[in-house]
Structures are given as C-alpha cells and as structure tokens.
Amino acid sequence: MTEKTQPPAFGPHSASTDLPTQYTPADVERKLYERWVERGYFAADPKSGKEPYAIVLPPPNVTGSLHPGHAFEHTLIDALTRRKRMQGYETLWQPGMDHAGIATQNVVERELAKEGKSRHDLGREAFVERVWKWKAESGGRISGQMRRLGDGVDWSRERFTMDEGLSRAVQTIFKRLFDDGLIYRAERIINWCPRCLTAISDIEVEYQEDDGELVSIRYGEGEDSVVVATTRAETMLGDTAVAVHPDDERYAHLVGRTVRLPLTDRSIPVVADEHVDPEFGTGAVKVTPAHDPNDFEIGRRHGLPQLTVMDEHAIITAHGPFQGLDRLEARSAVVAALRAEGRIVAEKRPYRHSVGHCSRCKTTIEPRLSMQWWVKVAPLAEAAGDAVRDGRVAIHPKEMSSRYFEWVDNLHDWCISRQLWWGHRIPVWYGPDGETVCVGPDEEPPSGDGWHQETDVLDTWFSSGLWPFSTLGWPEKTESLARFYPNSVLVTGYDILFFWVARMMMFGLYAMDGVPPFHTIALHGMVRDQFGKKMSKSFGNAVDPLDWMDAYGSDAVRFTLARGANPGVDVPIGEDWVQASRNFANKVWNATRFALLNGATVEGELPSPEEMSATDRWILSRLNSVVSEVDAYYDDYQFAKLSDALFHFAWDEVFDWYVELSKTTFAAGGRPAEVSRRVLGEVLDVTLRLLHPVTPFVTDELWTTLTSGESVVVAAWPEDSGFRDPAAEREIDTVRQLVTEVRRFRADQGLQPGQRVPAALDLTAVPALTAHEEAIRSLLRLQPAGGDFTATATLPVAGATVALDLSGAIDVEAERRRLTKDLAAAEKELAQTTAKLGNEAFLAKAPDHVVDKIRARRAAAEADIARIGTQLDRLPG
C-alpha cells in the first residue's frame, strides 16, 4: 500500500497531540541526546545487582573523524546495548580513543613543517608536549560526532590509550612478558617506511597492484651460470647466494659451488633450499637476507651473510657507482649497468605486481633488517586458539573461525617497537657495560653515568590489545574489572580479526589468568558503495555520514546501515537507501501522530480477546510473533533480518493494514472503537520499543508522547506474551488477498486510486469476510451497487466474487487501444529474443551474462503478454 493523504480525525474520539505535523530530526536529536546523558541513562554501575552486559568500543584514532565504517559499527553496538539496557542488564558500552602513534605524529609534524621546523628542532620532550597540546585542542573530534549518531556510551568512563591508567597497564604487562621470556630484542626483517622512518605492523601495510619491471639477470658464466628474475634489481647489490630446489636436476651440478655476482667483486654460493618453487620462473632465486623476509629465513638456514645496502631513507649505501642514489634511481641505474655488461636476459614492462605501501603516507614499504623488540607469540597464540576451540569464545559467523585458526596457528613473532616519539616508550634501560633492565610501573629506573632508556615506543596495537581490561582499571583489582570482565561480546570488522582481536585474546588470557576477554566475537563486513566498490577518496565514492545525518537524520543513516548488516558480509550503501529510511522514519511519525489524533491509548489493561475484533486479534498475534522473531535475530546478530522484519511489520501490517482496516471501526464509535484504540496504542507502544535500539531518536520522541513515560531508553524491552490467533491471521490474510487483487485489477484498468466504482460483493462463500465488507469497500473505494448497476467485470478472488461496473469509470476503447499497442510491443520483444536464443552461432560466441540477460527479457515478454491478455479479456464489452 502506498502513502496516502491523512483523512480528517474521527469526531468525538479525537485526541490532541503535541507532535508537530512533520518530523524534523534537527529539532529532536540534539536535545534528546543531551537529556539522555544528563539523566545518566548510559552510566554503568558496578555495584548494582543486575546481570552485567559489557562491550568495548573499538577505539577510533584520536586523529579520526566519523566515517561510514564507524557509523556502521557504532550502530550495531548501540543497538545491542540499548536492547540489553531495556532488558534490565547493567549495561556498559566502554568508550575511548587510540593515540594512533604514526598517524598522530605525522599530523603534528606536518603542522611543524608549516612553521619551517621539524621534531628534531624541538627535541623529544618538547615534541611530545606539542602532541599533547594538539590532542587537547584538535584531537578527539570523533567524540562529538558519536553523539550526533546517538552512541549510548558511558562518557564518564572515556579512556585514552596514553592516559595515566592505561600507561600503567602497558608498563605492567610489558614487564611481566619480559620477565617470563616472552619479550626479547633481536635483529629481524621488518616492514620499514622510509618516509615515517619506523617499523610498521602488517595491518599498516596496504597492498596494491603497481606497474613495475621484471628483469631476468644472468649470474656467472657459460654452463656454470644461472638466471634469476627480480622486480627490485637494486637489491642484487646485497645478494649473498642463489637458491635452487634440492630436487631440481637443472642446477644439481651448481649446488655447493659459487657464481659471480655481476657489478661486484664478489662470488656467491648456490644453495639448495626447499622453499624455492622449481616451477616458478627459472627455478632459481636471488637471496638478499637483509632485504627480504623469505631470503632472511633462507639465509638463517644456510648461515649466509646479511648485507645491508640501504639506509633508513632507502638510499643506497653499497658499491660506489650507486652510493647515494634513492632506491628507485638505483633500480634504473643498476639495470642500465647490467644491460651494458650483457647480463640482462629478458625484460618485461610493465609488470603488474602487488606492492606494499604505508597506510599512513602511501610510501612503498621496504623490507629491512633491523634490531627490534619482539613478542614471542607461540604460547600466547596457542592459548588464543584453544579458547575458541574449547568453546569459551564463540566466533560469529561460525565460518569465520577457520580464518582465525589459520592466523593464530601460524602466527610469527610480533615486532612491537616503533621508531617514533609519540607513544608508550619501551620501559627498558641500557647500562654502560651492556646491561639491559626492564622497569615496572612501581620501580625506579637505574640512574648514573651511561644509563639511558630505549628510544623506541611500542606499537599502537600493543596498548589497544589490553583494551578490554585496561579500560576497567587493570592492573588494579577494581570493582569494574570484577563486574564487567570478561566482556559479553566484541563487535568489530573481520578485517582486524588478526591484528586486534587476536592480540586482545592473547593478552587477555595471559593477564587475566586464562579468562578470555569476551564470550563472543561478532564480526561484520566493510561498508562499500551501492555498487559494491570499496569507498575511497581517490575513487570519488567516499561519503561523509555527517552530511547524510544533516540531510536525512541520524535514524535514517542508522536504519540503512543496520538493514544491510548481514554477519561477516560487506555492506553496500547509497544515498537513495538513506532517503528510503528517512521516508520510513517519516511514516512512523505520521502514522503515530494520526493514531494519537484518533484516540490510540495505552491506558488501562488490554481488553479480553473475546471483546476484540478479528482485526485486533490478528495484529496482536502478529505483534507477538514479531517480538519473538526480533529477539531470535538479535541473539544471532542478524541485524539486517531484524531491521527488515520491523520495517515490514510497522509499515505494511500496522500502518498500511491495521490502521486502515480499523478506520471504519473508529468512525462507528462505541465499545468496538474503544477496544481498537487500546489495541492500537499497545501495538504502537511495543513497535516503538522494538524499533528504538536501531532508530533511537524518533522512537523516543514518539513513545514519550504516546505513553507519557520518562524515556523509551529506560523502558522495558517487549516480551512475547504467547498470544497467538491463527484463525484471525488466516481471516485477515484473506481480506488482504482480496483487497490486493482488486487493487491490482483497478490499477491495470487505469483507475485512479481514489476513484470510486460501483460494485457488488458476494461474500457468502467466505463467511469470515462478511464482517469486513465495510472496511473492504472503504479500502477499495467501492460504492454500493445501485438500481442501474451493470457488472462489466467480475473477479473471483479469495473464494469471493467482486462484480464491478466500470462503464462510467474508464474509456474502454481508449484502454483497449493502449493495451493492444502494449501487447504488440511485447510480442515483438518475444519474437526478437526467441530468434536470438534460437541462433546457435550467437549462443556459441556470446558471453554467459549476455545470454542470461536475453533469456530474462524473453521471460519478461512472456509475462507481459499473459498479463495484457488477461486485462483485455476483462475489459467491458
């Protein structure tokens, strides 16, 4: 049914309402959110006797602002916590922000650059003070944007990964891990950003297809030579071996011997290693242990030298002719020199290959041998895997578990040191005689000549890995820690299952005596544009959810996101979908206002089923089914399904059918009208409470007006009363079927929705319909059949018969001409598509999707021909 103009209120039973005639989100949202916070609705009390329910907010970067991914994730968490709060749980949604080491340092360094300064001009202490000043003045903008979205977080508990308490937690766990031999310092290959001048984690590396050059180079001479291929020719200056597979007979005679490395005065060995794939390329690979992670492992197995040929800026430091060149300049120069010596066997340009880039500055990552601090993850990762395998932690959707196990079961040691000034400085001191001392939070660092602290800071993921318990006061034994750890559920994207979720699992189990940090990990997908493409400024398809909130309201944005949230699946979103959700919010507003104006009430007990009409019993039966359905979807994290169920129940069944079917009852007055008004009030009350977690603003404004209650935020969550009336459901379904079929016929005949037509209804074969005749006539705009009534069309529908007199309603001949023209067009389309699909030559060459499209066109043409034929048969005369 479509949106209609509201009819006038029904006489003496009309009720006044303070609701404006139109819903304007800007007039509602800010005042409501401020009221919620002022009244402490979101504050969690660890002393209460209620069952706890806790979720941590995945901490956004202090440099960040609300993007669609944030809005999506926050909507899901807010829906869960609002429902649990209504169910009577002591609910904590823990907020906070991440200090975002690299991103924040880059922001402040750019500010300094505008002043013609660098961080080195300030010195470490003054630079860190400058960052804190920036954080106080400009950081954390996202907090205000979260309020715009309606996030029901406990702001009194807001934390920051660099605040005093969390810094103490970081120092404590570092000390424990160090003392247990799980943190060590060693030289390994790491991801190095020559722009940010720091090691970065795997998650901070973005891979993209770049155009490169694949060159094949001959090492050695004659029969004793070997050809290797590379896209990074400059690294050959650091080669210390060539590797082949032990079973590759082509190179068996070379294993154990040496070949001459071009452009240098060195000979390097040929080694046999099972890591080499004999089917890839020439089956021989150059080995540069100091500049490639796989080569590093080969080098360790064979005791090869590790020659570093680039400095931290990716400038060549080896072999005179190339010293001082940037790596890309050196690449061209090395290839040119090899070509001049006749060493280039083949070149392939362009060569598309995957290249890692720094997610912060987009610089190409350089694998680099470096002395760093590491976490020995094997025992921690094993515990994290066991917690899921033995059922202490459930991953949802379940199929994501295999990805989790694939990661934790093969986890390499974790590089945790970063060459930055902003972050948690590693609590290790070095002495003048080579001493290394790790200092805990309650210990004094060593002092005296020659003692100095490690200059590196910890990876941001190290501190955020403590988030579920550090935010609750750990390492102190606080009431909040005892009450809200472990968290009930973690809601986060599948993209950080490995990098954040796994680290929280490892640290939580280690620090909290084997108790995992949460019972359930609920993974969601990524927000994409309406065509399924990743959102990106470079693609021109990035959106600002704040713009949509300004235009359509926060509820519309939230409902759109929730309605697309299938577990673990990416979420496409477009502005027209947000507009549709805005229309839904308006529908809820207008329908509730109309109901209030016509006496809908929540006062008094519900009348007994015996007093109710079949329409009343039908909607209450459906209401209880929806309550049960929505609960099941929430418990299974099926946000899309619960949102869709609520949408169709509210719009289709409540507003478009129950309200419409009840209008004749309201107009007639008396006890039946009183009963229906109370039933309508009940249905609206429950429906608004069901909708509230996803659309909090419009529902609170409407619910408080309807019920005069304090706020729907603290109202009780609806429960299924168990009332069902299958007979009433069947009866009203029959009414709906009849009305729908006749409406379709009216539309096919070109009748306007409000155009009245004389009709005779024979409902004797379906006695249950007789009680609804007045409502049926009202819905279908059917006038009683007068003395001059002549049936020009007769419709057998739902066991009943509807006879219509269309003689004065339509121009039969004009309609016949129109339908005949449409029929000819459909027949032509059928002939063309049938001919194409009968052409064997066409079918042999055409892509599958083209053939499928033509089949669909033929099917549509066949359906049109059948439909139009039926319409022509039904025309009068």
N, C-alpha and C positions, 0 to 999 in steps of 0.2 A: 504494500500500500504506500502511496506517496504522501508527502507532507501536504496538509490542507490548511486553508484559512480557518481560524478558530471561529466556531459559531458562538452566538451570544450565550451568556450564562443562563442557567435554568432557574428562573423565577425565585421563589421564596427560599430555596435552599442554597442560594449563592452565598459564598463566604468571601470576606475581604482578604487580601494578601498584601504584604509589604514588598513583594518581589517586583522589581522593575519589569516593564514589558519585554525588554530584551536583556540577554546575558552579555555583560561586558567584563571579560576577565580582568582587565586592568583595575576595575573598580572593586574587585573582590580579593584577588590573590595576595597582594602585599599585606593588607590589613589582617587577613586570616592567618597568614604565616606568623606575623608578629604576635598575634593573640595566642597561637599555639605555643610559641616559645616562652612568652611571658608567663603562661599558666603552667609551664613545666611539663607539658604532656610527653616530651621526648626524653626526660631525665630518667635515668635508671637508678634504682635504689637497691644496693646490695643487701640491705638489712630487711627487705620485705620478705614475706613468707611465700611469695608467688614462685611458680616454676620459672627458671631463667630461660631466656632465649637471646642469644648474642650473635651478632655479625659485625665483622670489622669492615670498614670502608677500604677498598684497595687505595692506598694513599696516592692522590694525584700529585704531580710535581708542583713545587712551590712556584715554578715559572709558568705553570699551565693556565689555560682557560677552558671553560666547558666546551667540549666538542661532542659530536653525536655519540661517540663511544661512551663517554662519561654519562651523558644523558640516558642512554640505553641501560647501562649497568646500574646506575643510581635508581632508575625507575623500578627495576626488578627488585633490588634490595629494599627499597622503600615500600613496595607492595607487600613483601614478605613480613617486614617488621610492623607495618600498620595492622595487618591482619592478626599477627600474634599479640599485639598490644590489645586489640579488641577482644581477643580470646582469653584475656586475663593473665598473660605471661608478663613477668618482669623483663621488659624488652630493652636491650641495649644495642643501638647502632653506633659503633665507635668511630668517630671521625678523626681525621688528621691528614698531614701532608708530608711528603718526602722532600728531603733537602736537595735531591737531584744534582749530585756533585758536578758532573761535567756541564750539564745544561746551565746551571746557575752560575758557575764560574765563567762560562762563555758570555752570559748576559752582562755580567759586571765588567768583564774585560773589554767588551765592546763599548760600554759606557766610558771606560778609562781611555780607550783609543780615541774617542771623540775629543778628549781633553789633551791628546798628544802624549799619553802616559801608558805604561804597561804595569802589570802587577809587580814586576821586579823593581820598578821605581818606588813603589810604596813599601815593599818588603812584606814578608808573610803576615806578621801580626796586624799591620795596618790594612792589608788587603782583606783579611778575614773580617775585620771591623767594618770595612766598607760593604762587604757582602751582607752582614747582619743589618746594616743600615738600609740597604736595598730591600731586604726581606721585610723590614718593618714598614717601609714606605710603599713598596710596589708589589711585593710578593703576596701570594695567597689571594689573588683576585678571585680565584675559583670559589672561595667560601661564599661570597655574596651571590655568585651565580647558582650555587647549590640551593640557596634559599629561594631563589626565583623558581627553581624546579620543584620545590616543596620537600626537599630531603628532611626526613624526620630524624636527624642525628641528635645525639646528646652533646650540644655545643659546650656544655660545662666541662666536658672531658676531652676537648680537642687537643691533640698531641702533634708534635713535630719531631722528625727523626733526629734532629740535632738539639732537642731541649735537654735540660739537665738530667731528667729521669731516664730518658732513652739513651743518653750518652753513658750513663752509669751501667745500663743493661748491656750495651755494646762492649764496654771495657770488661765487664764481668764475664761474659761468655767467651770473649777472646782469651782471657786469662785461663779459664777452665780448659778450653780446647788446646791451648798451648801447653799447659801442664800435663794434659792427657796425651800429648804427642800427636794431636790431630791438626795442629797448625805448624808449618815449617817454612823455611826460606830456601829457595833453590832457583837455579838457572834453567829456564824452560822457554819454549816458543809461546808467545802470546800475540793477541791481536793488538797492533800498535797503530795509533792515529798520529801521523806526522804533523797534523795541524793542532790537535788538542794536546799533543805531547804526553800521552798517557796510554797505559794499557786499558783496554775496554773489554766488557763482557761479551759473550756470544750474542746476547739479546740486543746489544747496542751496535751490532753489525747488520746492515741491510744489504742483501744480495740483489743485484740487478744484472740484466744482460747488457754487456758493453761490447763495442766493436774493438777488437784487438788484432794482433798479428801473430800467427803461429809460424814459427820458423823451425826448420829442421837443420841441425848442425852436425857436421862430421867431426868427431874426436878421433885422433890418431891417424895412422897412415895405412893405406893399402888394405890387405886382408886382415890386418890387426886393428882396423878402425871400426868405430861403431857410431850410428846416427841416433841422436836424441832430438826430441821436439819440445819447444817451450814457448810460452807467451811472455815470459819475463827474462829476456835474453841477458839483461844486466846482471842477474843473479849468478850467471855462469862464472863470474869472477870469484865467487865463493864456493864453487864446486869442489868437493873433496873425494868424489867417487862417481862411478857409473854403476847402476844396479840392474841386474837381469834376473829372471826367474831361474831357480836351480834346475828345473827340468827343460829349459829352453835349449835345444841342441844347437841352435844357430850360434849361440855365444859360449858354448861349453869350453871351447879352446881358449877363451879370453879370461875366464874366471880365475882369479888369483894373479893375473898379470896387470900391467898398467898401460894406460893410453895417455897420449899427450893432450893436455888441455889447451885449446887454442888461445892465442893472445897473451899467454902467460908463460913463465919458465917452469911450470910445474907438470909433473906426471901424476896421474891419479889412478887408484886401483879400480878394477872391475870386480864387484862383489855380487854374490848370489843371495837373493832375498825373496821369500815367498810373498812379500807384499806386492811385488811387481806383477802386473797383469800382462802376460805374454801376447794376449790378443789385442791389446790397445796400442795403437801407433806402431812403432818399430819394435816394441817389446823391451826397449832399453830406456832407462830414465836417468837423468842427471840428478845428483844428490847434493843438495845445498843445506847441510844440517842447521845452519844458523838463520835460515830464512824461509823455512817451510816446515810445518808440523809433522808431515809424514816423513820427510827427509831427516828430521831430527830423530825420529824413532829408529829409522834405518841406521843413522849414524851411531846411536847408542848401542844398537845390537852388534855393530861391527867395529866399534872403537874408533870412529872416524874423527878427524879434527873438525872443529867448529869455527869457521872463518866468518867473521862479521865484516861485511863490505859496505854497509851503510850506517850513517849515524842516526840520531833520533829524528832529524828533519828529513830523512830519506835522501841524504846526499851521499854520493859515492866516496868512500874513504880508501879504496884499494886500487892498485895498478895505475901508475902515473898518468897515462893519457886520459883517463876517465875521472880522476880525482876532482872533486868539487862540482861535478855535474849532478843535477837533480836526477832522480831515478828514471823519469820519462825521457829526459835529454840523453841520459846514458844509454837507455834502451836503443834509441836510434843510432847513437854513435857506435855501440857495440856491434849491432847488425851490419852497419856500414863497414866496419873494420873486418868483420868475418867475411863479408862479401868480397872485400878486396883480397883476402887471402884464399878465396875459393872454397870457403868452408860451408857456405850456405847451400844445402842440397835442395831445399824447397821452401817456398813462402806462400802463405795463404792470407790474403787480405780481402775484405775484412773478415775476421774470425770472431763470431759471436760466442761469448762465454760468460759464465757467471762470475761476477767480481764483487767482493765485499767492500762496503762503504761505511764510514762512520755515520751513525744515525743522527748525530748532532750537527756535524759540519759538512757531511757528504764527501769528505776526502776519502780516496781509496785507501783501504786498510793495508798495512804492511806487516806480514808475519815477521816477528823479531825475537831473537834470543835475548832474554833479559833476566836479571836477578829479581825475583818477585816473592811475595808471600802467598802461601797456598794452604787450602784446607784439604786434608786427607779425607776424601768423602766416602771411601768404600764402606766402613762400618755404619756411617750415618745414612747412606743411601740404602743399604740393606735393611735397616730398621724402617725407613720410609716405605720401602716396597712391602715389607711384611705387614705393616699396619693396614694396607689396603687388601692384601691377600687374605688376612685372617678376619676381615670384616669390621675392624674397629673404625675404619674410614670407608665410606662409600663414595664412589665417583659416579656422577650423573651428567650425561647419559652413560650407561654402563659400558658402551662400546669404546668410550674414551680411555678406559682402563688400560687397554693394550698399549696405547701411546705413552701412558705414564710409565708402565713397566719397561717399555723399550728404552726410556730415558734413564730411569733410576738404576736399572740393571746394567747399564753400560756407561755410567757417569765417570768422567775423568776428574782428576783433582781440580779444584776450583781456585783460579787466580783471584785473590781478594785485594791486592794492593793496587793503588792508583796514584799516578804521579801528579797529584793536584794539591792545592792548598785548602780547598773548601771541602770539608768532610770530617769524619772521625779519624783523627790522627792515630796511627798504629801505636799502641802503648808499649813499645819496646825501646829500650835504651842500649846503646853500644858503648863499651868501655875502651880505654886507651890500650888495653892489652888483648883486644879481641873478645871481650866479654859481651854476652847478649842476655839482657834481663827483661823479662815481661813483668809489667807492673799492674796490679789490680787496682780497683777504684778506691780502696781503703789503705793503699800502700804508698809510701813516699818514694819517688823515683831516686835513683842513685845520683849523686852530685859530685862535683870535683872536677879537676882538670881532665880533659879528654873525654868526658862523658857527654853524649848527645842523643837526642831522641830521633827515631826513624822519621824521615821527612815525608814518607808516603802516607796517604789516607786510605781508608777502607772503601771497597766497592759499595755503592749505594745499596745493592741487593743484600749486603751483609746485615745492615741495620733493619731494612724492611723485612728480612727473614725472621726477625724477632717480633714482628708487629702484633700477632695475636696475644702475646703475654707481656711484652714490654709496655704496651699501652695500658695494661691493667696494674702496673706498678712493680712487676718483677725487676730485680731480684728480691725485692721485699715481699713478705707474705701478707699481702693486703686483702681486705675483705672483698674487693672487686675481683682479684685474681681467684680467690677461693670460690666466688659465686659464678663468674662468667667464663672461666676456663675449664674445659675446652669450649670454644665457640660452637654454636649449633650448626652453622653451615658457612661455607665460604662461597660467595658468588663472584665469579671472575671469568675472564675470557680464556678460551682454550689456547690462545697464543702465548700466554705466560704460565701455562701448566708446568713447564720445565723450569723456567728461570725464577719464578717467585714461589709458586705453590710447592714445588719440590724442596726449595730451601726452607720454607716455613715448616714443612713436615720434618725435615732433618733436624732443624734447631729446636722445634717444639718437643719432639721425642727425646732429644738429648738433654735439654734444660729442665724438662718437666717430668723427669723420672719415668719415661716411657709412655706418657699420656699424649696422644696426638693433639694437634692444635684445634681440630674441628671434627665433627662427626660426619659431615657430608661436604663434598666438593661439587658444586653445581656449576657446570661450565656452559657458557653461552658463546655464540659466534660473534663475528665482526659486523658492524654496520656498513652497508655498501649503498651505492646509489640505486635508483629504481631499475637500472639495467643490470645490476649485479656487479658493477665495477667498483674497485677499491676507491674510496674517496681520497682525493689529493688535490692540492692547490695547482700542481703542475698539469693535472688533467682538466682543471677548470670545473670540477664537480663537487668540490668541498662545500659544505653548508655550515652555517652557524646556527645552532639550535636556539640561540637567544633571539635571532631575527624571527624565527618561526613562533617563538613564545610571544614576542611582541605582536605579531600579526594575528595569531590564532589562539593564544592562551597556552599555559603550561599543561593543562589537562589534555589538550588535543595532541601535543607533542608526546606526552607520556603514553596516551592510549594507542597512538600509532606505533610507538616502539614496542609496547607490550604485545600488541596484536600480531607483531611479526616475530615474536621471540619463541621459536622452537628450540629445544635444548641442543646445544652444540652446533647449530646451523647458522650461517651468516644471514643477516637481516637486511633486505633491500628496503629503502625508504625514499619516498618522493614527496614533493610539496603537495601534490594533489591528494595524497593519502592523509596528510595532516589536515587539509581542508575538509576532507570527509569526516575526520574525527572531530573537527570543530563543529560540523553540522550535527554530529551525534550529541555533543555537549549541549548544543542549542535545542535539540529535540528533547533531551532530558529536562532542560529548563522549562521549555514551553509547555510540555505535557504535564509537568508537575504543577506549574502555575495554573494551567487550565483545570487540573483536578482540584486544586485548592479553591479556586473560584467557584467550583461546583460542589463544594462541601466535603471533599475527601478528608477523613479524620482518623486519628489514631486513638481517640478517647474511648475508654471502655473496653470490655472484653469483646473478642470476636463472637459474632452470633454463631449459633449451632449450625452444623451442615444442613439440618432439616429446614432451617429458615432461609438458606441460601438458594439462589437460582443455580441452574446448571452452569451458567457462565461464571458465577462466583466460585463454584466448586472446582471448575476447570482451571481457573487461573491460580487458585491456591494449591491445587495438585501440581501444576507445572512449576510454581514457585518453589515448592519443597524439593522437587526433582532437581531444579537448577542449583539450589543451595548444596545439595549432596554432590552434584556434578562439579561445581566450582571447588568445593573442598578437596575432592579427589585430584583435580588438576593442580591445585596449589601444592598438595603433598607430593606430586610428581614433577613439580617445577615446569608445568606445561602452561606458561603464561599466554601463549598465543591461543590455545584452546579455551582457556577460562575467559579471556577477553572476548573471544568470538561468541562464546555461549552467552555471555552477559549482553553483548551487543544485540544479538538476535532476540533474546528473551525480552529485553527492555523495549527495543524499537518495534519488533514485529508482533510480539504477543501482548505486551502490556499496553503500549501506546497505540498501536495500529489495530488491535483487535479487541482487547478487553475494554478499553475506554470507549471505542466506537460502538461495541455491542451494548454497552451499559447506558448509552445516551438516552435511549428510549425509556429505560427504567428510571433514570434520573428525572426525565421530563414528566413521567407519570406520577412521581411522588409516592407518598405513603411508606409503609414499612419496607417493601422491597427496595425502595430507593435508599432508605437509611442503612439497610444491610449492605448494599453495594458500595455506598460511600465509605463504610467502615472497612470493607474488604479492599477497596482501592487504596485507602490510607495504609493498610497493612502491607499491601504489595509494594507501594512506593517506599515505605519505611525500610523494608527488607532489601529491596532493589538498590536503594541509595547506599545502604550499608555494604552490600556486596560490591558495588562499584567503587566505593571510597578508596581502597588501597591503591588503585590504579589512577583514579581521577579524583584527587582529594579535595580540590578547591570547590568545584561546582557542587559536589555532593554535600559538603559541609554547609554551604550556604543554603541549599535546598532542605536538607534534613533538619537543621535547626528551625527553619521556618515552619516545616510540616509538623514537627513534634514538640517544639519549644524546649527541646533538650539542650544541654550545655554545649556539646560538640559531638559530631559523629566520630571524631578521633578517639574519644574515650567511650563510645557506645559499645554495647555488646555485639560480638560477631554473631550473625544469624545461625540458628541451628535448624536442622531438618526435623520438623515436628512428627514426621512419619505419616502425615495425612496424604492419602492418595485417593483419587476417584477416577479409575479407568473409564467407567461408563460416561462420566461427564466429559472426559477428554475425547472419547470417541464421538460424542454428540456434537461438541463444538468443532471438532475436526471436520465433521460432515457439513456443518454450517459454513466453515471456511472454504471447504472444497466447492460448495455450491456457489458462494459469492465470488470466488476466484474465477471459476469457469465462466460465469455470466459476465463478469467484468472483462475477461479476455475476449468474449464474443462482442461485447459492446465496443471495445477498442478496435477489433477487426472490422467492425462495420463503420468506423469513423465517427462514432458518437462522442461528444464531449463528456468529460467525467461528471459534470453537474447536470447534464441534460436529462430531463425526466421523460420516462417512456411508460405508456400503459402496459400492464402485464397481469396475467392470471397465473397464480401459483397453485399447482396441485401437489400438496404435501402429504396426501393420505397414505401413500406407500411408506413414508418415513415419519411415523407419528411424533418422534422426538423433535422434528423440525417445526411443528405447528406452534410451539411456544415461542419460536424465534421469528415468526413471519413479519412482525412489525419491524424488528431490527434488520431483517434481510431486505425488506423493501427500502428502509432508510439508507442502508449501505449501498444499495444498487440503484437508488433514485428511480424506483418503480412505483408508478401511480396505480391505484385500483382500476380494474377493468370496468369501464362504463357500459352503458347500454349499446353504444355503437362500436364496441370493441370487436376488432377483427384480427385474429392471430396471423401475422405474416411470417413469423419464425417460431419454431417450437424446439426447445432444448431439453433433452433428457439428461439431468445432472444429479449425481449422488442419489439415485433412486427416486428423485422427484422430477416434476415436469414444470418448466417455466415457458409460458407462451407470451410472446412479445408482439406488440403492434408497432411496427416501425414505419408505417405508411406516412406519417407526418414528421418523422424524425430525420430521414435521410433522403437524398436524391438518388433513388435506386438506379436509374440509368447512368448517372454520372459515376456512381460507385462501381457499377458493372464495367464501365469503360476503363476505369482506373485499374481494377483488378485484372481485367483481360490484358491490359498493357503489361502489368507486372508479371502475369503468367507467361506471356510471350518472351519476356526478358529471361525468366527463369528457365524456360525450355531451351532458349538459345544457349545459355550458360551450360546446361546439362549436355547439349549436343557437342559443344566445343570441348568440354572436359572429357567426355566419353571418347571422343575421337583421339585426343592426345593419349589417353590411357590405353587405347587400343593400338597405338603406334609402337611396334616393337623396337624400331630404330631409336625412337625418342627415349623409351624406357631404358635401353641399354646404355645411353650416354648421359642421361640426366642424373644429377646428384639425388640422393635419397630424400633430402629435405624438400627438394623441388617437387618430386613425385608425390610426397606426402601432402604437400600444400594443394596440389591439383585434386587429389582424392578428397580432401576436405571440402574443396569448392564444389565438387560433384555431389557430395553428400548434402551440402547446404542447399544446392539447387533442387535436389530431390525433395528435401523437406519443404522448401518454399512452394514447389508445385503442389504437394499434398495439402499444405495449409491454404493456399489460394483457392484450390479446387473446392475445399470444404466451405470457404467463405462464399464462393459463387453459388454453391448449392443452397446455402442458407438465405440468400437474398430473396426478398419477396418477389412474387410474380413469375 
